[in-house]
């Protein structure tokens, strides 16, 4: 998987599979007609609205995006977690990273990544940041099991290799995915 920085604070993930043909002739990551979109309103532990994450069904995978505002400037870990709960004060109820294959953490880990490992989100001095990644092979049916899923923004940068969470620190914002 390759991560590409485009513009100020916008990361886009590309995979080697991006040119592989899908059953309908499209490419992994292309828009999927009638594809479902899940939205996760992002909030801090005190309930402050800090943006929105989405999980969009695309050809051959899921496209995750996060648009945040009002967060501390800097680089922050961004992950999809296994449980659709965001109970304050620390959002531990969101569980661990979404990892159905039992991989190790991080795109720089030879035994990784988890399906829930997203690129770091870079928050500018204005408190805003955007990140996006298409995860080939991921499905919304796999993501939205009986207890749902959540998006988490962490306090520190993800080192993209240390298992289980990239040393990305505490959980500072959380959002539960629901049909949007």
C-alpha positions in Angstrom: 0.0 0.0 0.0 1.2 3.5 -0.8 0.2 6.7 0.9 0.3 9.9 -1.0 0.1 13.5 0.4 -2.0 15.8 -1.8 -2.4 19.3 -0.7 -2.3 20.6 2.9 -3.1 17.8 5.3 -4.8 15.5 2.8 -3.6 11.9 2.6 -4.8 9.4 0.1 -4.0 5.7 0.2 -3.4 3.8 -3.0 -2.9 0.0 -3.2 -1.2 -2.1 -5.8 -4.6 -3.7 -6.4 -6.0 -0.3 -7.5 -5.6 -1.3 -11.2 -7.0 -4.9 -10.8 -10.2 -5.5 -12.6 -13.4 -6.0 -10.7 -16.3 -8.1 -11.7 -18.1 -5.2 -13.4 -15.0 -4.0 -15.2 -14.3 -1.2 -12.8 -11.1 -0.7 -10.7 -10.7 -1.0 -7.0 -11.7 2.3 -5.5 -14.0 3.4 -8.3 -17.5 4.6 -7.3 -19.9 1.7 -6.9 -23.4 2.4 -8.2 -25.8 2.1 -5.3 -22.9 1.7 -2.9 -23.8 2.2 0.8 -22.3 5.1 2.8 -22.0 5.0 6.6 -21.4 8.2 8.6 -19.7 8.7 12.0 -20.2 12.1 13.6 -16.9 12.7 15.5 -17.0 14.0 19.1 -14.6 14.6 21.9 -15.1 13.1 25.4 -17.1 16.3 26.4 -19.4 15.9 23.4 -17.9 18.7 21.3 -18.6 18.1 17.5 -15.2 17.8 15.8 -16.2 16.6 12.4 -17.3 13.5 10.5 -15.9 10.2 9.2 -17.4 8.1 6.4 -17.1 4.5 5.2 -18.2 4.3 1.5 -18.7 1.1 -0.4 -16.5 1.3 -3.6 -15.5 -1.3 -6.2 -13.4 -3.9 -4.4 -13.3 -2.3 -1.0 -14.2 0.5 1.4 -13.2 4.2 1.1 -12.7 5.7 4.6 -12.6 9.5 5.0 -12.2 11.7 8.0 -12.8 15.5 8.1 -12.0 17.0 11.5 -12.1 20.5 13.0 -11.2 21.9 16.4 -8.5 19.3 17.2 -5.0 20.1 18.4 -2.5 20.9 15.6 -0.1 18.1 14.6 -0.1 14.5 13.4 -2.6 12.1 14.9 -3.3 8.4 14.5 -6.5 7.5 12.8 -8.1 4.0 13.1 -11.2 2.1 12.5 -12.1 0.2 15.8 -14.2 -3.0 16.2 -17.0 -1.8 18.3 -19.6 0.9 17.6 -19.4 2.6 21.0 -17.8 5.9 22.0 -18.3 6.1 25.8 -16.3 8.9 27.5 -14.0 9.7 29.0 -11.5 7.6 27.0 -13.5 5.8 24.3 -12.1 2.4 25.3 -15.5 0.9 24.6 -14.6 1.2 20.9 -12.4 -1.8 21.3 -9.3 -2.6 19.3 -8.5 -1.9 15.7 -10.6 -3.7 13.1 -8.5 -6.7 12.3 -10.4 -9.6 10.9 -7.4 -11.3 9.5 -5.2 -11.2 12.6 -2.5 -9.1 11.0 0.0 -7.0 12.9 -0.4 -3.2 13.1 0.9 -0.8 10.6 1.5 -0.3 6.9 5.3 -0.4 7.6 5.0 -3.7 9.5 5.9 -6.7 7.3 3.1 -8.6 9.0 0.5 -5.8 8.7 -1.6 -3.9 8.3 -5.0 -4.3 10.0 -8.0 -3.3 7.9 -8.5 -0.6 10.5 -5.1 1.0 10.0 -5.6 4.3 8.2 -3.0 7.0 7.4 -2.2 9.6 10.1 -4.4 12.7 9.9 -2.5 16.0 9.8 -4.3 18.8 11.7 -3.2 22.3 10.7 -2.9 25.3 13.0 -6.5 26.1 12.2 -7.6 22.8 13.8 -8.7 21.2 10.6 -7.5 18.0 8.8 -8.7 15.5 6.2 -7.5 12.0 5.5 -8.8 9.3 3.1 -7.9 5.7 2.3 -9.4 3.0 0.1 -8.9 -0.4 1.8 -9.0 -3.1 -0.9 -10.8 -6.3 0.1 -12.7 -4.7 3.0 -16.5 -4.9 3.0 -19.2 -3.0 4.9 -20.8 -6.4 5.8 -17.5 -7.3 7.4 -17.2 -3.9 9.1 -20.7 -3.7 10.5 -21.0 -6.9 12.5 -23.4 -7.2 15.4 -21.7 -4.6 17.5 -20.8 -2.1 14.8 -17.6 -0.1 14.3 -16.2 3.3 15.2 -13.5 5.8 13.9 -11.0 7.0 16.5 -8.6 10.0 16.3 -5.6 9.5 18.7 -3.5 12.1 20.5 -0.2 11.3 18.8 1.1 10.2 15.5 0.9 6.5 14.5 4.4 5.1 13.8 2.8 2.8 11.3 4.5 -0.3 12.6 4.4 -0.9 16.4 1.8 -3.5 17.3 -1.0 -3.1 18.4 -1.6 0.6 17.9 1.5 2.4 16.5 2.2 4.1 19.8 -0.5 6.7 18.9 -1.5 7.6 22.4 -4.9 8.2 23.9 -8.2 8.5 22.1 -9.2 12.1 21.7 -12.2 11.9 19.3 -14.6 9.1 18.4 -17.5 8.5 16.0 -19.9 5.5 15.6 -20.6 4.4 12.0 -24.3 4.4 11.1 -26.3 4.4 7.8 -25.9 8.0 6.5 
